[in-house]
Amino acid sequence: MFEFSTATVLYCVFVAITFLVLWIYYDRRDHRRFELERRKSTFHCIRCDHLYGAPGRAELARCPNCGHENVRLKF
Ligand SMILES: [Zn+2]
């Protein structure tokens, strides 16, 4: 007859916890990476009237056209 020893049960629990931790770690890492890519701040250059975007939640970004530093647009 098939019988589970304490060591086998402990091993299975250990493997399950290991995979759970790895799963949560990679899921959160990918989510963070995706959010950083998704969130873009929009800027409007007051010098040359150019609209552009920058990744993340930056408050200041340099205009790619003229190099003037502008404040993020707030809606
Ligand atoms: Zn500009």
N, CA, C, O and the ligand as a Tripos MOL2 file, in Angstrom:
@<TRIPOS>MOLECULE
protein
  301   299    76     0     0
PROTEIN
NO_CHARGES

@<TRIPOS>ATOM
      1 N           0.8460   -1.2000    0.0000 N.3       1 MET1
      2 CA          0.0000    0.0000    0.0000 C.3       1 MET1
      3 C           0.8730    1.2400    0.0000 C.2       1 MET1
      4 O           1.9780    1.2220    0.5430 O.2       1 MET1
      5 N           0.3950    2.3050   -0.5970 N.am      2 PHE2
      6 CA          1.1310    3.5590   -0.7030 C.3       2 PHE2
      7 C           0.9630    4.3630    0.5720 C.2       2 PHE2
      8 O          -0.1570    4.6020    1.0230 O.2       2 PHE2
      9 N           2.0860    4.7820    1.1530 N.am      3 GLU3
     10 CA          2.0070    5.5160    2.4150 C.3       3 GLU3
     11 C           2.9130    6.7420    2.3790 C.2       3 GLU3
     12 O           4.0810    6.6510    2.0000 O.2       3 GLU3
     13 N           2.3660    7.8870    2.7770 N.am      4 PHE4
     14 CA          3.1430    9.1240    2.8130 C.3       4 PHE4
     15 C           3.8970    9.2200    4.1280 C.2       4 PHE4
     16 O           3.3060    9.1690    5.2070 O.2       4 PHE4
     17 N           5.1820    9.3560    4.0250 N.am      5 SER5
     18 CA          5.9510    9.5840    5.2370 C.3       5 SER5
     19 C           6.0090   11.0910    5.4900 C.2       5 SER5
     20 O           5.7020   11.8870    4.6030 O.2       5 SER5
     21 N           6.3960   11.4650    6.6740 N.am      6 THR6
     22 CA          6.4790   12.8840    7.0290 C.3       6 THR6
     23 C           7.4660   13.6150    6.1270 C.2       6 THR6
     24 O           7.2260   14.7560    5.7340 O.2       6 THR6
     25 N           8.5860   12.9520    5.7950 N.am      7 ALA7
     26 CA          9.5950   13.5760    4.9410 C.3       7 ALA7
     27 C           9.0430   13.8730    3.5540 C.2       7 ALA7
     28 O           9.3290   14.9290    2.9890 O.2       7 ALA7
     29 N           8.2580   12.9570    2.9980 N.am      8 THR8
     30 CA          7.6640   13.1680    1.6790 C.3       8 THR8
     31 C           6.7110   14.3500    1.6900 C.2       8 THR8
     32 O           6.7270   15.1830    0.7830 O.2       8 THR8
     33 N           5.8750   14.4180    2.7310 N.am      9 VAL9
     34 CA          4.9140   15.5180    2.8360 C.3       9 VAL9
     35 C           5.6680   16.8350    2.9790 C.2       9 VAL9
     36 O           5.3160   17.8210    2.3310 O.2       9 VAL9
     37 N           6.6880   16.8630    3.8090 N.am     10 LEU10
     38 CA          7.4830   18.0780    3.9950 C.3      10 LEU10
     39 C           8.1560   18.4870    2.6950 C.2      10 LEU10
     40 O           8.2180   19.6750    2.3780 O.2      10 LEU10
     41 N           8.6610   17.5160    1.9360 N.am     11 TYR11
     42 CA          9.3100   17.8030    0.6570 C.3      11 TYR11
     43 C           8.3090   18.4130   -0.3200 C.2      11 TYR11
     44 O           8.6200   19.3850   -1.0080 O.2      11 TYR11
     45 N           7.1090   17.8420   -0.3790 N.am     12 CYS12
     46 CA          6.0820   18.3620   -1.2950 C.3      12 CYS12
     47 C           5.6930   19.7840   -0.9130 C.2      12 CYS12
     48 O           5.5400   20.6440   -1.7810 O.2      12 CYS12
     49 N           5.5340   20.0320    0.3770 N.am     13 VAL13
     50 CA          5.1870   21.3790    0.8440 C.3      13 VAL13
     51 C           6.3120   22.3500    0.4930 C.2      13 VAL13
     52 O           6.0520   23.4720    0.0580 O.2      13 VAL13
     53 N           7.5580   21.9210    0.6810 N.am     14 PHE14
     54 CA          8.7080   22.7620    0.3660 C.3      14 PHE14
     55 C           8.7340   23.1240   -1.1160 C.2      14 PHE14
     56 O           8.9480   24.2830   -1.4710 O.2      14 PHE14
     57 N           8.5150   22.1310   -1.9820 N.am     15 VAL15
     58 CA          8.5160   22.3800   -3.4320 C.3      15 VAL15
     59 C           7.3730   23.3120   -3.8040 C.2      15 VAL15
     60 O           7.5490   24.2170   -4.6190 O.2      15 VAL15
     61 N           6.1930   23.0940   -3.2080 N.am     16 ALA16
     62 CA          5.0440   23.9400   -3.5070 C.3      16 ALA16
     63 C           5.3170   25.3850   -3.1010 C.2      16 ALA16
     64 O           5.0020   26.3110   -3.8490 O.2      16 ALA16
     65 N           5.8990   25.5830   -1.9210 N.am     17 ILE17
     66 CA          6.2010   26.9380   -1.4430 C.3      17 ILE17
     67 C           7.2520   27.5930   -2.3380 C.2      17 ILE17
     68 O           7.1570   28.7820   -2.6430 O.2      17 ILE17
     69 N           8.2510   26.8190   -2.7570 N.am     18 THR18
     70 CA          9.2960   27.3560   -3.6370 C.3      18 THR18
     71 C           8.6940   27.8720   -4.9400 C.2      18 THR18
     72 O           9.0190   28.9720   -5.3870 O.2      18 THR18
     73 N           7.8150   27.0720   -5.5490 N.am     19 PHE19
     74 CA          7.2120   27.5050   -6.7990 C.3      19 PHE19
     75 C           6.2770   28.6830   -6.5930 C.2      19 PHE19
     76 O           6.1860   29.5590   -7.4530 O.2      19 PHE19
     77 N           5.5760   28.7160   -5.4590 N.am     20 LEU20
     78 CA          4.6750   29.8240   -5.1570 C.3      20 LEU20
     79 C           5.4610   31.1290   -5.0180 C.2      20 LEU20
     80 O           5.0600   32.1670   -5.5430 O.2      20 LEU20
     81 N           6.5830   31.0580   -4.3030 N.am     21 VAL21
     82 CA          7.4170   32.2550   -4.1040 C.3      21 VAL21
     83 C           7.9810   32.7400   -5.4420 C.2      21 VAL21
     84 O           7.9720   33.9380   -5.7250 O.2      21 VAL21
     85 N           8.4770   31.7940   -6.2730 N.am     22 LEU22
     86 CA          9.0160   32.1670   -7.5830 C.3      22 LEU22
     87 C           7.9380   32.7920   -8.4570 C.2      22 LEU22
     88 O           8.1780   33.7790   -9.1530 O.2      22 LEU22
     89 N           6.7480   32.2040   -8.4130 N.am     23 TRP23
     90 CA          5.6300   32.6990   -9.2130 C.3      23 TRP23
     91 C           5.2870   34.1270   -8.8110 C.2      23 TRP23
     92 O           5.1570   35.0040   -9.6660 O.2      23 TRP23
     93 N           5.1400   34.3600   -7.5050 N.am     24 ILE24
     94 CA          4.7900   35.6970   -7.0160 C.3      24 ILE24
     95 C           5.8930   36.7030   -7.3670 C.2      24 ILE24
     96 O           5.6070   37.8290   -7.7740 O.2      24 ILE24
     97 N           7.1630   36.2830   -7.2050 N.am     25 TYR25
     98 CA          8.2850   37.1780   -7.4890 C.3      25 TYR25
     99 C           8.2910   37.6200   -8.9550 C.2      25 TYR25
    100 O           8.3920   38.8120   -9.2430 O.2      25 TYR25
    101 N           8.1820   36.6510   -9.8870 N.am     26 TYR26
    102 CA          8.2440   36.9940  -11.3000 C.3      26 TYR26
    103 C           6.9970   37.7440  -11.7450 C.2      26 TYR26
    104 O           7.0690   38.6080  -12.6200 O.2      26 TYR26
    105 N           5.8490   37.4170  -11.1460 N.am     27 ASP27
    106 CA          4.6120   38.1100  -11.4940 C.3      27 ASP27
    107 C           4.7060   39.5860  -11.1130 C.2      27 ASP27
    108 O           4.3470   40.4580  -11.9040 O.2      27 ASP27
    109 N           5.1860   39.8620   -9.9060 N.am     28 ARG28
    110 CA          5.3050   41.2430   -9.4500 C.3      28 ARG28
    111 C           6.3570   42.0030  -10.2520 C.2      28 ARG28
    112 O           6.1790   43.1820  -10.5570 O.2      28 ARG28
    113 N           7.4690   41.3150  -10.5980 N.am     29 ARG29
    114 CA          8.5200   41.9690  -11.3720 C.3      29 ARG29
    115 C           8.0050   42.3620  -12.7560 C.2      29 ARG29
    116 O           8.2450   43.4760  -13.2230 O.2      29 ARG29
    117 N           7.2840   41.4240  -13.4150 N.am     30 ASP30
    118 CA          6.7510   41.7200  -14.7420 C.3      30 ASP30
    119 C           5.7020   42.8160  -14.6680 C.2      30 ASP30
    120 O           5.6330   43.6730  -15.5500 O.2      30 ASP30
    121 N           4.8850   42.7940  -13.6200 N.am     31 HIS31
    122 CA          3.8490   43.8130  -13.4650 C.3      31 HIS31
    123 C           4.4900   45.1890  -13.3070 C.2      31 HIS31
    124 O           4.0380   46.1610  -13.9110 O.2      31 HIS31
    125 N           5.5480   45.2700  -12.4910 N.am     32 ARG32
    126 CA          6.2400   46.5400  -12.2700 C.3      32 ARG32
    127 C           6.8300   47.0540  -13.5830 C.2      32 ARG32
    128 O           6.7270   48.2380  -13.9050 O.2      32 ARG32
    129 N           7.4520   46.1350  -14.3360 N.am     33 ARG33
    130 CA          8.0610   46.5020  -15.6130 C.3      33 ARG33
    131 C           7.0040   47.0060  -16.5920 C.2      33 ARG33
    132 O           7.2180   47.9890  -17.3010 O.2      33 ARG33
    133 N           5.8480   46.3110  -16.6230 N.am     34 PHE34
    134 CA          4.7720   46.6800  -17.5280 C.3      34 PHE34
    135 C           4.2020   48.0430  -17.1500 C.2      34 PHE34
    136 O           3.9450   48.8740  -18.0210 O.2      34 PHE34
    137 N           4.0030   48.2770  -15.8420 N.am     35 GLU35
    138 CA          3.4450   49.5510  -15.3840 C.3      35 GLU35
    139 C           4.3670   50.7180  -15.7350 C.2      35 GLU35
    140 O           3.9100   51.7890  -16.1340 O.2      35 GLU35
    141 N           5.6700   50.4920  -15.5780 N.am     36 LEU36
    142 CA          6.6430   51.5360  -15.8780 C.3      36 LEU36
    143 C           6.5960   51.8920  -17.3610 C.2      36 LEU36
    144 O           6.7320   53.0580  -17.7330 O.2      36 LEU36
    145 N           6.4000   50.8630  -18.2170 N.am     37 GLU37
    146 CA          6.3450   51.0940  -19.6450 C.3      37 GLU37
    147 C           5.0310   51.7570  -20.0450 C.2      37 GLU37
    148 O           4.9850   52.5890  -20.9510 O.2      37 GLU37
    149 N           3.9520   51.3610  -19.3380 N.am     38 ARG38
    150 CA          2.6280   51.8540  -19.6930 C.3      38 ARG38
    151 C           2.4470   53.3190  -19.2930 C.2      38 ARG38
    152 O           1.8920   54.1210  -20.0440 O.2      38 ARG38
    153 N           2.9260   53.6480  -18.0960 N.am     39 ARG39
    154 CA          2.7460   55.0150  -17.6020 C.3      39 ARG39
    155 C           3.6960   55.9570  -18.3110 C.2      39 ARG39
    156 O           4.9170   55.8560  -18.1900 O.2      39 ARG39
    157 N           3.1030   56.8720  -19.0520 N.am     40 LYS40
    158 CA          3.9000   57.8750  -19.7430 C.3      40 LYS40
    159 C           3.3820   59.2500  -19.3580 C.2      40 LYS40
    160 O           2.1750   59.4750  -19.2770 O.2      40 LYS40
    161 N           4.2910   60.1440  -19.1290 N.am     41 SER41
    162 CA          3.9090   61.5090  -18.8340 C.3      41 SER41
    163 C           3.9490   62.3050  -20.1240 C.2      41 SER41
    164 O           4.8130   62.0930  -20.9750 O.2      41 SER41
    165 N           2.9990   63.2270  -20.2590 N.am     42 THR42
    166 CA          2.9400   64.0590  -21.4480 C.3      42 THR42
    167 C           3.4760   65.4470  -21.1180 C.2      42 THR42
    168 O           3.1940   66.0120  -20.0620 O.2      42 THR42
    169 N           4.2430   65.9680  -22.0370 N.am     43 PHE43
    170 CA          4.8160   67.2980  -21.8480 C.3      43 PHE43
    171 C           4.4800   68.1780  -23.0510 C.2      43 PHE43
    172 O           4.3550   67.7000  -24.1780 O.2      43 PHE43
    173 N           4.3410   69.4590  -22.7840 N.am     44 HIS44
    174 CA          4.1070   70.4290  -23.8470 C.3      44 HIS44
    175 C           5.1840   71.4950  -23.7480 C.2      44 HIS44
    176 O           5.3230   72.1600  -22.7210 O.2      44 HIS44
    177 N           5.9320   71.6480  -24.8070 N.am     45 CYS45
    178 CA          7.0190   72.6180  -24.7960 C.3      45 CYS45
    179 C           6.4510   74.0200  -24.9570 C.2      45 CYS45
    180 O           5.7110   74.3040  -25.9000 O.2      45 CYS45
    181 N           6.8150   74.9030  -24.0070 N.am     46 ILE46
    182 CA          6.2970   76.2740  -24.0900 C.3      46 ILE46
    183 C           7.1290   77.1260  -25.0440 C.2      46 ILE46
    184 O           6.7340   78.2380  -25.3930 O.2      46 ILE46
    185 N           8.2740   76.6070  -25.4640 N.am     47 ARG47
    186 CA          9.1170   77.3920  -26.3670 C.3      47 ARG47
    187 C           8.7790   77.1170  -27.8290 C.2      47 ARG47
    188 O           8.6320   78.0500  -28.6190 O.2      47 ARG47
    189 N           8.6540   75.8160  -28.1990 N.am     48 CYS48
    190 CA          8.4400   75.5040  -29.6200 C.3      48 CYS48
    191 C           7.0960   74.8250  -29.8740 C.2      48 CYS48
    192 O           6.8510   74.3700  -30.9920 O.2      48 CYS48
    193 N           6.2050   74.7430  -28.8590 N.am     49 ASP49
    194 CA          4.8520   74.2110  -29.0280 C.3      49 ASP49
    195 C           4.8480   72.7380  -29.4450 C.2      49 ASP49
    196 O           3.9630   72.3160  -30.1890 O.2      49 ASP49
    197 N           5.8110   71.9590  -28.9830 N.am     50 HIS50
    198 CA          5.9280   70.5490  -29.3510 C.3      50 HIS50
    199 C           5.3640   69.6810  -28.2300 C.2      50 HIS50
    200 O           5.6410   69.9120  -27.0530 O.2      50 HIS50
    201 N           4.5620   68.6690  -28.6140 N.am     51 LEU51
    202 CA          4.0210   67.7230  -27.6410 C.3      51 LEU51
    203 C           4.8770   66.4620  -27.6580 C.2      51 LEU51
    204 O           5.1750   65.9310  -28.7280 O.2      51 LEU51
    205 N           5.2690   65.9830  -26.4910 N.am     52 TYR52
    206 CA          6.0880   64.7680  -26.4310 C.3      52 TYR52
    207 C           5.8310   64.0300  -25.1310 C.2      52 TYR52
    208 O           5.2200   64.5680  -24.2080 O.2      52 TYR52
    209 N           6.2970   62.8020  -25.0680 N.am     53 GLY53
    210 CA          6.0750   61.9700  -23.8930 C.3      53 GLY53
    211 C           7.3840   61.4700  -23.3190 C.2      53 GLY53
    212 O           8.4060   61.4070  -24.0010 O.2      53 GLY53
    213 N           7.3210   61.1110  -22.0240 N.am     54 ALA54
    214 CA          8.4810   60.5330  -21.3460 C.3      54 ALA54
    215 C           7.9960   59.3780  -20.4910 C.2      54 ALA54
    216 O           6.9230   59.4670  -19.8950 O.2      54 ALA54
    217 N           8.7690   58.2820  -20.4160 N.am     55 PRO55
    218 CA          8.3360   57.1360  -19.5990 C.3      55 PRO55
    219 C           8.3800   57.4610  -18.1060 C.2      55 PRO55
    220 O           9.1800   58.2800  -17.6520 O.2      55 PRO55
    221 N           7.5010   56.7980  -17.3610 N.am     56 GLY56
    222 CA          7.4940   56.9630  -15.9090 C.3      56 GLY56
    223 C           6.7250   58.1910  -15.4660 C.2      56 GLY56
    224 O           5.9570   58.7670  -16.2360 O.2      56 GLY56
    225 N           6.9370   58.5890  -14.2140 N.am     57 ARG57
    226 CA          6.2180   59.7240  -13.6500 C.3      57 ARG57
    227 C           7.1600   60.9090  -13.4560 C.2      57 ARG57
    228 O           7.2100   61.5130  -12.3850 O.2      57 ARG57
    229 N           7.9080   61.2300  -14.5190 N.am     58 ALA58
    230 CA          8.8650   62.3250  -14.4140 C.3      58 ALA58
    231 C           8.1350   63.6590  -14.3400 C.2      58 ALA58
    232 O           7.1260   63.8530  -15.0170 O.2      58 ALA58
    233 N           8.6350   64.5720  -13.5280 N.am     59 GLU59
    234 CA          8.0450   65.8990  -13.3950 C.3      59 GLU59
    235 C           8.6230   66.8650  -14.4270 C.2      59 GLU59
    236 O           7.9470   67.7970  -14.8640 O.2      59 GLU59
    237 N           9.8700   66.6370  -14.8080 N.am     60 LEU60
    238 CA         10.5470   67.5020  -15.7670 C.3      60 LEU60
    239 C          11.1440   66.6450  -16.8760 C.2      60 LEU60
    240 O          11.6730   65.5630  -16.6230 O.2      60 LEU60
    241 N          11.0510   67.1480  -18.1170 N.am     61 ALA61
    242 CA         11.6880   66.4420  -19.2320 C.3      61 ALA61
    243 C          12.1150   67.4590  -20.2780 C.2      61 ALA61
    244 O          11.4640   68.4810  -20.4990 O.2      61 ALA61
    245 N          13.2360   67.1360  -20.9100 N.am     62 ARG62
    246 CA         13.7780   68.0290  -21.9220 C.3      62 ARG62
    247 C          13.0760   67.8000  -23.2580 C.2      62 ARG62
    248 O          12.8250   66.6610  -23.6520 O.2      62 ARG62
    249 N          12.7690   68.8730  -23.9360 N.am     63 CYS63
    250 CA         12.1040   68.7980  -25.2390 C.3      63 CYS63
    251 C          13.0720   68.2270  -26.2690 C.2      63 CYS63
    252 O          14.2060   68.6970  -26.3620 O.2      63 CYS63
    253 N          12.6520   67.2160  -27.0520 N.am     64 PRO64
    254 CA         13.5530   66.6390  -28.0640 C.3      64 PRO64
    255 C          13.8080   67.5890  -29.2290 C.2      64 PRO64
    256 O          14.7730   67.4080  -29.9720 O.2      64 PRO64
    257 N          12.9550   68.5990  -29.3960 N.am     65 ASN65
    258 CA         13.1250   69.5520  -30.5040 C.3      65 ASN65
    259 C          14.1370   70.6460  -30.1890 C.2      65 ASN65
    260 O          15.0850   70.8700  -30.9420 O.2      65 ASN65
    261 N          13.9160   71.3420  -29.0340 N.am     66 CYS66
    262 CA         14.7400   72.5150  -28.7570 C.3      66 CYS66
    263 C          15.5580   72.3900  -27.4750 C.2      66 CYS66
    264 O          16.4230   73.2290  -27.2260 O.2      66 CYS66
    265 N          15.3120   71.3690  -26.6560 N.am     67 GLY67
    266 CA         16.1010   71.1690  -25.4460 C.3      67 GLY67
    267 C          15.6200   71.9360  -24.2380 C.2      67 GLY67
    268 O          16.2680   71.9110  -23.1920 O.2      67 GLY67
    269 N          14.4860   72.6240  -24.3610 N.am     68 HIS68
    270 CA         13.9370   73.3700  -23.2330 C.3      68 HIS68
    271 C          13.3110   72.4020  -22.2330 C.2      68 HIS68
    272 O          12.6250   71.4630  -22.6370 O.2      68 HIS68
    273 N          13.5320   72.6120  -20.9450 N.am     69 GLU69
    274 CA         12.9890   71.7310  -19.9190 C.3      69 GLU69
    275 C          11.5760   72.1860  -19.5430 C.2      69 GLU69
    276 O          11.3500   73.3450  -19.1950 O.2      69 GLU69
    277 N          10.6320   71.2420  -19.6250 N.am     70 ASN70
    278 CA          9.2210   71.5830  -19.3800 C.3      70 ASN70
    279 C           8.6590   70.7670  -18.2310 C.2      70 ASN70
    280 O           9.1630   69.6940  -17.8960 O.2      70 ASN70
    281 N           7.5950   71.3060  -17.6340 N.am     71 VAL71
    282 CA          6.8950   70.6420  -16.5420 C.3      71 VAL71
    283 C           5.8310   69.7410  -17.1420 C.2      71 VAL71
    284 O           5.2440   70.0590  -18.1760 O.2      71 VAL71
    285 N           5.5810   68.5930  -16.4710 N.am     72 ARG72
    286 CA          4.5890   67.6210  -16.9220 C.3      72 ARG72
    287 C           3.1970   68.2700  -16.9970 C.2      72 ARG72
    288 O           2.8470   69.1150  -16.1740 O.2      72 ARG72
    289 N           2.4010   67.8480  -18.0170 N.am     73 LEU73
    290 CA          1.0370   68.3290  -18.1400 C.3      73 LEU73
    291 C           0.1720   67.6310  -17.1110 C.2      73 LEU73
    292 O           0.2730   66.4160  -16.9420 O.2      73 LEU73
    293 N          -0.6750   68.3780  -16.4210 N.am     74 LYS74
    294 CA         -1.5850   67.8090  -15.4240 C.3      74 LYS74
    295 C          -3.0100   68.0330  -15.8840 C.2      74 LYS74
    296 O          -3.4030   69.1390  -16.2550 O.2      74 LYS74
    297 N          -3.7820   66.9380  -15.8500 N.am     75 PHE75
    298 CA         -5.1680   67.0320  -16.3060 C.3      75 PHE75
    299 C          -6.1250   67.0110  -15.1250 C.2      75 PHE75
    300 O          -7.3400   67.0820  -15.3140 O.2      75 PHE75
    301 ZN         10.7280   72.5700  -27.5380 Zn       76 ZN76
@<TRIPOS>BOND
     1     1     2 1
     2     2     3 1
     3     3     4 2
     4     3     5 am
     5     5     6 1
     6     6     7 1
     7     7     8 2
     8     7     9 am
     9     9    10 1
    10    10    11 1
    11    11    12 2
    12    11    13 am
    13    13    14 1
    14    14    15 1
    15    15    16 2
    16    15    17 am
    17    17    18 1
    18    18    19 1
    19    19    20 2
    20    19    21 am
    21    21    22 1
    22    22    23 1
    23    23    24 2
    24    23    25 am
    25    25    26 1
    26    26    27 1
    27    27    28 2
    28    27    29 am
    29    29    30 1
    30    30    31 1
    31    31    32 2
    32    31    33 am
    33    33    34 1
    34    34    35 1
    35    35    36 2
    36    35    37 am
    37    37    38 1
    38    38    39 1
    39    39    40 2
    40    39    41 am
    41    41    42 1
    42    42    43 1
    43    43    44 2
    44    43    45 am
    45    45    46 1
    46    46    47 1
    47    47    48 2
    48    47    49 am
    49    49    50 1
    50    50    51 1
    51    51    52 2
    52    51    53 am
    53    53    54 1
    54    54    55 1
    55    55    56 2
    56    55    57 am
    57    57    58 1
    58    58    59 1
    59    59    60 2
    60    59    61 am
    61    61    62 1
    62    62    63 1
    63    63    64 2
    64    63    65 am
    65    65    66 1
    66    66    67 1
    67    67    68 2
    68    67    69 am
    69    69    70 1
    70    70    71 1
    71    71    72 2
    72    71    73 am
    73    73    74 1
    74    74    75 1
    75    75    76 2
    76    75    77 am
    77    77    78 1
    78    78    79 1
    79    79    80 2
    80    79    81 am
    81    81    82 1
    82    82    83 1
    83    83    84 2
    84    83    85 am
    85    85    86 1
    86    86    87 1
    87    87    88 2
    88    87    89 am
    89    89    90 1
    90    90    91 1
    91    91    92 2
    92    91    93 am
    93    93    94 1
    94    94    95 1
    95    95    96 2
    96    95    97 am
    97    97    98 1
    98    98    99 1
    99    99   100 2
   100    99   101 am
   101   101   102 1
   102   102   103 1
   103   103   104 2
   104   103   105 am
   105   105   106 1
   106   106   107 1
   107   107   108 2
   108   107   109 am
   109   109   110 1
   110   110   111 1
   111   111   112 2
   112   111   113 am
   113   113   114 1
   114   114   115 1
   115   115   116 2
   116   115   117 am
   117   117   118 1
   118   118   119 1
   119   119   120 2
   120   119   121 am
   121   121   122 1
   122   122   123 1
   123   123   124 2
   124   123   125 am
   125   125   126 1
   126   126   127 1
   127   127   128 2
   128   127   129 am
   129   129   130 1
   130   130   131 1
   131   131   132 2
   132   131   133 am
   133   133   134 1
   134   134   135 1
   135   135   136 2
   136   135   137 am
   137   137   138 1
   138   138   139 1
   139   139   140 2
   140   139   141 am
   141   141   142 1
   142   142   143 1
   143   143   144 2
   144   143   145 am
   145   145   146 1
   146   146   147 1
   147   147   148 2
   148   147   149 am
   149   149   150 1
   150   150   151 1
   151   151   152 2
   152   151   153 am
   153   153   154 1
   154   154   155 1
   155   155   156 2
   156   155   157 am
   157   157   158 1
   158   158   159 1
   159   159   160 2
   160   159   161 am
   161   161   162 1
   162   162   163 1
   163   163   164 2
   164   163   165 am
   165   165   166 1
   166   166   167 1
   167   167   168 2
   168   167   169 am
   169   169   170 1
   170   170   171 1
   171   171   172 2
   172   171   173 am
   173   173   174 1
   174   174   175 1
   175   175   176 2
   176   175   177 am
   177   177   178 1
   178   178   179 1
   179   179   180 2
   180   179   181 am
   181   181   182 1
   182   182   183 1
   183   183   184 2
   184   183   185 am
   185   185   186 1
   186   186   187 1
   187   187   188 2
   188   187   189 am
   189   189   190 1
   190   190   191 1
   191   191   192 2
   192   191   193 am
   193   193   194 1
   194   194   195 1
   195   195   196 2
   196   195   197 am
   197   197   198 1
   198   198   199 1
   199   199   200 2
   200   199   201 am
   201   201   202 1
   202   202   203 1
   203   203   204 2
   204   203   205 am
   205   205   206 1
   206   206   207 1
   207   207   208 2
   208   207   209 am
   209   209   210 1
   210   210   211 1
   211   211   212 2
   212   211   213 am
   213   213   214 1
   214   214   215 1
   215   215   216 2
   216   215   217 am
   217   217   218 1
   218   218   219 1
   219   219   220 2
   220   219   221 am
   221   221   222 1
   222   222   223 1
   223   223   224 2
   224   223   225 am
   225   225   226 1
   226   226   227 1
   227   227   228 2
   228   227   229 am
   229   229   230 1
   230   230   231 1
   231   231   232 2
   232   231   233 am
   233   233   234 1
   234   234   235 1
   235   235   236 2
   236   235   237 am
   237   237   238 1
   238   238   239 1
   239   239   240 2
   240   239   241 am
   241   241   242 1
   242   242   243 1
   243   243   244 2
   244   243   245 am
   245   245   246 1
   246   246   247 1
   247   247   248 2
   248   247   249 am
   249   249   250 1
   250   250   251 1
   251   251   252 2
   252   251   253 am
   253   253   254 1
   254   254   255 1
   255   255   256 2
   256   255   257 am
   257   257   258 1
   258   258   259 1
   259   259   260 2
   260   259   261 am
   261   261   262 1
   262   262   263 1
   263   263   264 2
   264   263   265 am
   265   265   266 1
   266   266   267 1
   267   267   268 2
   268   267   269 am
   269   269   270 1
   270   270   271 1
   271   271   272 2
   272   271   273 am
   273   273   274 1
   274   274   275 1
   275   275   276 2
   276   275   277 am
   277   277   278 1
   278   278   279 1
   279   279   280 2
   280   279   281 am
   281   281   282 1
   282   282   283 1
   283   283   284 2
   284   283   285 am
   285   285   286 1
   286   286   287 1
   287   287   288 2
   288   287   289 am
   289   289   290 1
   290   290   291 1
   291   291   292 2
   292   291   293 am
   293   293   294 1
   294   294   295 1
   295   295   296 2
   296   295   297 am
   297   297   298 1
   298   298   299 1
   299   299   300 2
@<TRIPOS>SUBSTRUCTURE
     1 MET1         2 RESIDUE 1 A MET
     2 PHE2         6 RESIDUE 1 A PHE
     3 GLU3        10 RESIDUE 1 A GLU
     4 PHE4        14 RESIDUE 1 A PHE
     5 SER5        18 RESIDUE 1 A SER
     6 THR6        22 RESIDUE 1 A THR
     7 ALA7        26 RESIDUE 1 A ALA
     8 THR8        30 RESIDUE 1 A THR
     9 VAL9        34 RESIDUE 1 A VAL
    10 LEU10       38 RESIDUE 1 A LEU
    11 TYR11       42 RESIDUE 1 A TYR
    12 CYS12       46 RESIDUE 1 A CYS
    13 VAL13       50 RESIDUE 1 A VAL
    14 PHE14       54 RESIDUE 1 A PHE
    15 VAL15       58 RESIDUE 1 A VAL
    16 ALA16       62 RESIDUE 1 A ALA
    17 ILE17       66 RESIDUE 1 A ILE
    18 THR18       70 RESIDUE 1 A THR
    19 PHE19       74 RESIDUE 1 A PHE
    20 LEU20       78 RESIDUE 1 A LEU
    21 VAL21       82 RESIDUE 1 A VAL
    22 LEU22       86 RESIDUE 1 A LEU
    23 TRP23       90 RESIDUE 1 A TRP
    24 ILE24       94 RESIDUE 1 A ILE
    25 TYR25       98 RESIDUE 1 A TYR
    26 TYR26      102 RESIDUE 1 A TYR
    27 ASP27      106 RESIDUE 1 A ASP
    28 ARG28      110 RESIDUE 1 A ARG
    29 ARG29      114 RESIDUE 1 A ARG
    30 ASP30      118 RESIDUE 1 A ASP
    31 HIS31      122 RESIDUE 1 A HIS
    32 ARG32      126 RESIDUE 1 A ARG
    33 ARG33      130 RESIDUE 1 A ARG
    34 PHE34      134 RESIDUE 1 A PHE
    35 GLU35      138 RESIDUE 1 A GLU
    36 LEU36      142 RESIDUE 1 A LEU
    37 GLU37      146 RESIDUE 1 A GLU
    38 ARG38      150 RESIDUE 1 A ARG
    39 ARG39      154 RESIDUE 1 A ARG
    40 LYS40      158 RESIDUE 1 A LYS
    41 SER41      162 RESIDUE 1 A SER
    42 THR42      166 RESIDUE 1 A THR
    43 PHE43      170 RESIDUE 1 A PHE
    44 HIS44      174 RESIDUE 1 A HIS
    45 CYS45      178 RESIDUE 1 A CYS
    46 ILE46      182 RESIDUE 1 A ILE
    47 ARG47      186 RESIDUE 1 A ARG
    48 CYS48      190 RESIDUE 1 A CYS
    49 ASP49      194 RESIDUE 1 A ASP
    50 HIS50      198 RESIDUE 1 A HIS
    51 LEU51      202 RESIDUE 1 A LEU
    52 TYR52      206 RESIDUE 1 A TYR
    53 GLY53      210 RESIDUE 1 A GLY
    54 ALA54      214 RESIDUE 1 A ALA
    55 PRO55      218 RESIDUE 1 A PRO
    56 GLY56      222 RESIDUE 1 A GLY
    57 ARG57      226 RESIDUE 1 A ARG
    58 ALA58      230 RESIDUE 1 A ALA
    59 GLU59      234 RESIDUE 1 A GLU
    60 LEU60      238 RESIDUE 1 A LEU
    61 ALA61      242 RESIDUE 1 A ALA
    62 ARG62      246 RESIDUE 1 A ARG
    63 CYS63      250 RESIDUE 1 A CYS
    64 PRO64      254 RESIDUE 1 A PRO
    65 ASN65      258 RESIDUE 1 A ASN
    66 CYS66      262 RESIDUE 1 A CYS
    67 GLY67      266 RESIDUE 1 A GLY
    68 HIS68      270 RESIDUE 1 A HIS
    69 GLU69      274 RESIDUE 1 A GLU
    70 ASN70      278 RESIDUE 1 A ASN
    71 VAL71      282 RESIDUE 1 A VAL
    72 ARG72      286 RESIDUE 1 A ARG
    73 LEU73      290 RESIDUE 1 A LEU
    74 LYS74      294 RESIDUE 1 A LYS
    75 PHE75      298 RESIDUE 1 A PHE
    76 ZN76       301 GROUP 0 **** ****
